[in-house]
Amino acid sequence: MKEFGMFTVEGDQLVSRIATAGEKLALEDGASSAWAWAYRELQKLATAEGFGEATDTAVREIVYSDVVAAADDTCDFYL
């Protein structure tokens, strides 16, 4: 399993689900829309107890890279 910089395996699994869905969305709607969605999902996850690091820069950078690579496109990292 790919690591996303979360502190637990469970955290990496949850972020992996976000990244995978973001990649699929990127293929349909482009990088900008998909990244905005994935970032919102990371923010939601960060509010759950034990997953506050979901919005750490390292985690966001990995998810961002996956999303924009799937779209073969780019968009602003900072929303």
DSSP file (Angstrom, degrees, kcal/mol; ACC not computed):
  #  RESIDUE AA STRUCTURE BP1 BP2  ACC     N-H-->O    O-->H-N    N-H-->O    O-->H-N    TCO  KAPPA ALPHA  PHI   PSI    X-CA   Y-CA   Z-CA
    1    1 A M              0   0    0      0, 0.0     2,-0.1     0, 0.0    12,-0.1   0.000 360.0 360.0 360.0 141.4    0.0    0.0    0.0
    2    2 A K        -     0   0    0     10,-0.1     2,-0.4     1,-0.1    14,-0.1  -0.460 360.0-130.6 -71.3 142.1    1.2    3.5   -0.8
    3    3 A E        -     0   0    0     -2,-0.1    -1,-0.1     1,-0.1     6,-0.1  -0.792  19.4-173.7 -96.8 139.5    2.0    5.7    2.1
    4    4 A F        -     0   0    0     -2,-0.4    58,-0.2     2,-0.1    59,-0.2   0.253  55.5 -95.8-114.5   8.9    0.6    9.2    2.3
    5    5 A G  S    S+     0   0    0      1,-0.3    54,-0.2    57,-0.1     2,-0.1   0.611  76.1 143.5  87.2  11.6    2.4   10.5    5.3
    6    6 A M        -     0   0    0      2,-0.1    -1,-0.3     1,-0.1     6,-0.1  -0.431  58.9-121.1 -80.0 162.6   -0.3    9.7    7.8
    7    7 A F  S    S+     0   0    0     43,-0.2     2,-0.3    -2,-0.1    -1,-0.1   0.640  90.7  38.3 -81.1 -14.3    0.7    8.6   11.3
    8    8 A T  S  > S-     0   0    0      1,-0.1     4,-2.1    42,-0.1     5,-0.1  -0.909  79.0-119.3-133.8 160.9   -1.2    5.3   11.1
    9    9 A V  H  > S+     0   0    0     -2,-0.3     4,-2.4     2,-0.2     5,-0.2   0.900 117.3  54.9 -62.5 -41.0   -1.9    2.6    8.5
   10   10 A E  H  > S+     0   0    0      1,-0.2     4,-2.2     2,-0.2    -1,-0.2   0.905 106.7  50.7 -59.9 -41.8   -5.6    3.3    8.9
   11   11 A G  H  > S+     0   0    0      1,-0.2     4,-2.4     2,-0.2    -1,-0.2   0.917 109.6  49.7 -62.4 -43.8   -4.9    7.0    8.1
   12   12 A D  H  X S+     0   0    0     -4,-2.1     4,-2.4     1,-0.2    -1,-0.2   0.883 109.7  52.5 -62.1 -37.8   -3.0    6.1    5.0
   13   13 A Q  H  X S+     0   0    0     -4,-2.4     4,-1.7     2,-0.2    -2,-0.2   0.915 110.0  47.5 -64.5 -42.7   -5.9    3.8    3.9
   14   14 A L  H  X S+     0   0    0     -4,-2.2     4,-1.6     1,-0.2    -2,-0.2   0.912 113.9  46.7 -65.8 -42.0   -8.4    6.6    4.3
   15   15 A V  H  X S+     0   0    0     -4,-2.4     4,-2.8     1,-0.2    -1,-0.2   0.868 107.3  58.4 -68.1 -35.3   -6.3    9.1    2.4
   16   16 A S  H  X S+     0   0    0     -4,-2.4     4,-2.7     1,-0.2    -1,-0.2   0.893 103.9  51.8 -59.6 -40.0   -5.7    6.4   -0.3
   17   17 A R  H  X S+     0   0    0     -4,-1.7     4,-2.2     2,-0.2    -1,-0.2   0.901 110.7  48.0 -63.4 -40.8   -9.5    6.2   -0.8
   18   18 A I  H  X S+     0   0    0     -4,-1.6     4,-2.6     2,-0.2    -2,-0.2   0.936 112.8  48.2 -63.9 -46.4   -9.6   10.0   -1.2
   19   19 A A  H  X S+     0   0    0     -4,-2.8     4,-2.4     2,-0.2    -2,-0.2   0.909 111.5  49.7 -61.8 -43.8   -6.7   10.0   -3.6
   20   20 A T  H  X S+     0   0    0     -4,-2.7     4,-1.9     2,-0.2    -1,-0.2   0.917 113.2  45.6 -63.1 -44.3   -8.2    7.2   -5.7
   21   21 A A  H  X S+     0   0    0     -4,-2.2     4,-2.4     1,-0.2    -1,-0.2   0.889 112.0  53.1 -65.9 -38.0  -11.5    8.9   -5.9
   22   22 A G  H  X S+     0   0    0     -4,-2.6     4,-2.3     1,-0.2    -2,-0.2   0.876 106.6  52.4 -63.7 -38.0   -9.8   12.2   -6.8
   23   23 A E  H  X S+     0   0    0     -4,-2.4     4,-1.5     2,-0.2    -1,-0.2   0.918 110.4  47.5 -63.3 -43.7   -7.9   10.5   -9.6
   24   24 A K  H  X S+     0   0    0     -4,-1.9     4,-1.0     1,-0.2    -2,-0.2   0.913 112.8  48.7 -64.4 -42.4  -11.1    9.2  -11.1
   25   25 A L  H  X S+     0   0    0     -4,-2.4     4,-3.6     1,-0.2     5,-0.5   0.878 106.1  58.1 -64.1 -38.0  -12.7   12.6  -10.8
   26   26 A A  H  X S+     0   0    0     -4,-2.3     4,-1.7     1,-0.2    -1,-0.2   0.866 102.1  54.5 -61.4 -36.5   -9.7   14.2  -12.4
   27   27 A L  H  < S+     0   0    0     -4,-1.5    -1,-0.2     1,-0.2    -2,-0.2   0.822 119.3  33.7 -65.8 -30.6  -10.2   12.0  -15.5
   28   28 A E  H  < S+     0   0    0     -4,-1.0    -2,-0.2    -3,-0.4    -1,-0.2   0.857 135.7  18.3 -92.0 -41.0  -13.8   13.3  -15.8
   29   29 A D  H  < S-     0   0    0     -4,-3.6     4,-0.4     1,-0.2    -3,-0.2   0.441 105.8-108.6-117.5  -2.2  -13.6   16.9  -14.6
   30   30 A G     X  -     0   0    0     -4,-1.7     4,-1.9    -5,-0.5    -1,-0.2  -0.111  39.4 -69.3  92.8 166.5  -10.0   17.9  -14.7
   31   31 A A  H  > S+     0   0    0      1,-0.2     4,-3.1     2,-0.2     5,-0.3   0.876 123.3  55.9 -64.9 -42.4   -7.3   18.6  -12.1
   32   32 A S  H  > S+     0   0    0     42,-0.3     4,-2.1     1,-0.2    -1,-0.2   0.938 112.2  40.7 -61.1 -49.8   -8.8   21.8  -10.7
   33   33 A S  H  > S+     0   0    0     -4,-0.4     4,-2.0     2,-0.2    -1,-0.2   0.914 117.8  48.4 -64.2 -43.7  -12.1   20.3   -9.8
   34   34 A A  H  X S+     0   0    0     -4,-1.9     4,-2.8     1,-0.2    -2,-0.2   0.899 111.5  48.7 -66.9 -41.1  -10.7   17.1   -8.5
   35   35 A W  H  X S+     0   0    0     -4,-3.1     4,-2.8     2,-0.2     5,-0.2   0.907 109.5  52.5 -66.6 -40.5   -8.0   18.7   -6.4
   36   36 A A  H  X S+     0   0    0     -4,-2.1     4,-1.9    -5,-0.3    -1,-0.2   0.918 112.8  45.7 -60.2 -42.5  -10.6   21.1   -4.8
   37   37 A W  H  X S+     0   0    0     -4,-2.0     4,-2.2     2,-0.2    -2,-0.2   0.948 113.3  48.2 -64.5 -49.0  -12.8   18.0   -4.0
   38   38 A A  H  X S+     0   0    0     -4,-2.8     4,-2.3     1,-0.2    -2,-0.2   0.891 110.3  52.2 -61.2 -40.0   -9.8   16.0   -2.6
   39   39 A Y  H  X S+     0   0    0     -4,-2.8     4,-2.3     2,-0.2    -1,-0.2   0.909 108.6  50.4 -63.8 -41.8   -8.7   19.0   -0.5
   40   40 A R  H  X S+     0   0    0     -4,-1.9     4,-2.2    -5,-0.2    -1,-0.2   0.904 110.4  50.6 -61.3 -40.1  -12.1   19.4    1.0
   41   41 A E  H  X S+     0   0    0     -4,-2.2     4,-2.5     2,-0.2    -2,-0.2   0.887 108.8  50.8 -65.9 -38.7  -12.2   15.6    1.8
   42   42 A L  H  X S+     0   0    0     -4,-2.3     4,-2.2     2,-0.2    -1,-0.2   0.894 108.9  52.1 -63.9 -39.3   -8.7   15.9    3.5
   43   43 A Q  H  X S+     0   0    0     -4,-2.3     4,-0.7     2,-0.2    -2,-0.2   0.912 110.0  48.6 -63.0 -41.8  -10.1   18.8    5.6
   44   44 A K  H >< S+     0   0    0     -4,-2.2     3,-1.1     1,-0.2     4,-0.5   0.932 111.3  49.6 -62.2 -46.0  -13.0   16.7    6.7
   45   45 A L  H >< S+     0   0    0     -4,-2.5     3,-1.5     1,-0.3    -1,-0.2   0.876 103.0  61.6 -61.4 -37.2  -10.8   13.8    7.6
   46   46 A A  H 3< S+     0   0    0     -4,-2.2    -1,-0.3     1,-0.3    -2,-0.2   0.721  97.1  59.6 -63.8 -20.5   -8.5   16.2    9.6
   47   47 A T  T << S+     0   0    0     -3,-1.1    -1,-0.3    -4,-0.7     2,-0.2   0.652  86.0  94.7 -82.5 -14.5  -11.5   17.0   11.9
   48   48 A A  S X  S-     0   0    0     -3,-1.5     3,-2.0    -4,-0.5     2,-0.1  -0.556  93.2 -96.6 -77.6 140.8  -11.8   13.3   12.9
   49   49 A E  T 3  S+     0   0    0      1,-0.3    -1,-0.1    -2,-0.2    -2,-0.1  -0.340 108.8  18.0 -59.0 127.9  -10.1   12.3   16.1
   50   50 A G  T 3  S+     0   0    0     -4,-0.1    -1,-0.3    -2,-0.1   -43,-0.2   0.406 111.1  76.5  94.1  -1.5   -6.7   10.8   15.3
   51   51 A F    X   +     0   0    0     -3,-2.0     3,-2.0    -6,-0.2    -3,-0.2   0.048  46.2 126.0-129.4  26.9   -6.4   12.1   11.7
   52   52 A G  G >   +     0   0    0      1,-0.3     3,-0.9     2,-0.1    -6,-0.1   0.726  66.6  68.1 -58.8 -23.9   -5.4   15.7   12.2
   53   53 A E  G >   +     0   0    0      1,-0.2     3,-2.1     2,-0.1     6,-0.3   0.466  68.9  98.9 -77.7   0.4   -2.4   15.3   10.0
   54   54 A A  G <  S+     0   0    0     -3,-2.0    -1,-0.2     1,-0.3    -2,-0.1   0.743  86.5  45.2 -61.0 -22.6   -4.6   14.9    6.9
   55   55 A T  G <  S+     0   0    0     -3,-0.9    -1,-0.3    -4,-0.1    -2,-0.1   0.273  83.5 126.0-105.0  11.4   -4.0   18.5    6.0
   56   56 A D  S <> S-     0   0    0     -3,-2.1     4,-2.5     1,-0.1     3,-0.3  -0.379  73.6-114.5 -63.3 149.3   -0.3   18.5    6.7
   57   57 A T  H  > S+     0   0    0      1,-0.2     4,-2.7     2,-0.2     5,-0.2   0.882 113.9  54.8 -55.1 -43.0    1.7   19.7    3.7
   58   58 A A  H  > S+     0   0    0      2,-0.2     4,-1.6     1,-0.2    -1,-0.2   0.913 110.6  45.1 -60.0 -43.9    3.4   16.4    3.1
   59   59 A V  H  > S+     0   0    0     -6,-0.3     4,-2.2    -3,-0.3     5,-0.2   0.942 114.0  49.0 -64.8 -48.4    0.0   14.5    2.9
   60   60 A R  H  X S+     0   0    0     -4,-2.5     4,-3.0     1,-0.2     5,-0.2   0.884 108.1  54.6 -60.3 -39.4   -1.5   17.2    0.6
   61   61 A E  H  X S+     0   0    0     -4,-2.7     4,-2.3    -5,-0.2    -1,-0.2   0.895 108.7  47.8 -63.4 -39.9    1.5   17.2   -1.7
   62   62 A I  H  X S+     0   0    0     -4,-1.6     4,-2.0   -58,-0.2    -1,-0.2   0.938 115.1  44.2 -66.7 -46.3    1.2   13.4   -2.3
   63   63 A V  H  X S+     0   0    0     -4,-2.2     4,-2.6     1,-0.2    -2,-0.2   0.928 112.9  52.4 -64.3 -44.4   -2.5   13.5   -2.9
   64   64 A Y  H  X S+     0   0    0     -4,-3.0     4,-2.8     1,-0.2     5,-0.3   0.925 108.5  51.0 -56.0 -46.9   -2.1   16.6   -5.2
   65   65 A S  H  X S+     0   0    0     -4,-2.3     4,-1.9     1,-0.2    -1,-0.2   0.905 111.2  47.7 -59.6 -42.9    0.5   14.8   -7.2
   66   66 A D  H  X S+     0   0    0     -4,-2.0     4,-1.8     2,-0.2    -1,-0.2   0.920 113.6  47.6 -64.1 -44.0   -1.7   11.7   -7.7
   67   67 A V  H  X S+     0   0    0     -4,-2.6     4,-1.4     1,-0.2    -2,-0.2   0.945 114.7  42.8 -66.2 -49.6   -4.7   13.8   -8.7
   68   68 A V  H  X>S+     0   0    0     -4,-2.8     5,-1.9     1,-0.2     4,-0.8   0.843 111.7  55.6 -70.2 -30.5   -3.0   16.1  -11.2
   69   69 A A  H  <5S+     0   0    0     -4,-1.9     3,-0.4    -5,-0.3    -1,-0.2   0.893 105.8  52.1 -65.5 -38.5   -1.0   13.1  -12.7
   70   70 A A  H  <5S+     0   0    0     -4,-1.8    -1,-0.2     1,-0.2    -2,-0.2   0.859 113.4  43.7 -64.9 -34.9   -4.3   11.3  -13.4
   71   71 A A  H  <5S-     0   0    0     -4,-1.4    -1,-0.2     2,-0.2    -2,-0.2   0.601 100.0-136.0 -84.3 -11.4   -5.7   14.3  -15.2
   72   72 A D  T  <5S+     0   0    0     -4,-0.8     2,-0.2    -3,-0.4    -3,-0.2   0.923  76.3  96.8  50.5  44.9   -2.4   14.9  -17.1
   73   73 A D      < -     0   0    0     -5,-1.9     2,-0.3    -6,-0.1    -1,-0.2  -0.783  66.0-132.3-146.1-179.6   -3.1   18.5  -16.1
   74   74 A T        +     0   0    0     -2,-0.2     2,-0.3    -3,-0.1   -42,-0.3  -0.951  19.7 171.0-141.5 163.1   -2.1   21.0  -13.5
   75   75 A C        -     0   0    0     -2,-0.3     2,-0.1   -44,-0.1    -7,-0.1  -0.956  47.7 -64.3-160.2 171.2   -3.8   23.5  -11.2
   76   76 A D        -     0   0    0     -2,-0.3   -41,-0.0     1,-0.2    -2,-0.0  -0.419  33.8-151.8 -66.1 135.1   -2.9   25.7   -8.2
   77   77 A F  S    S+     0   0    0     -2,-0.1     2,-0.6     1,-0.1    -1,-0.2   0.893  83.8  64.8 -72.2 -40.8   -1.8   23.8   -5.1
   78   78 A Y              0   0    0      1,-0.1    -1,-0.1    -3,-0.0    -2,-0.1  -0.757 360.0 360.0 -90.0 119.8   -3.1   26.5   -2.8
   79   79 A L              0   0    0     -2,-0.6    -1,-0.1   -44,-0.1    -2,-0.0   0.425 360.0 360.0 -91.5 360.0   -6.8   27.0   -3.0
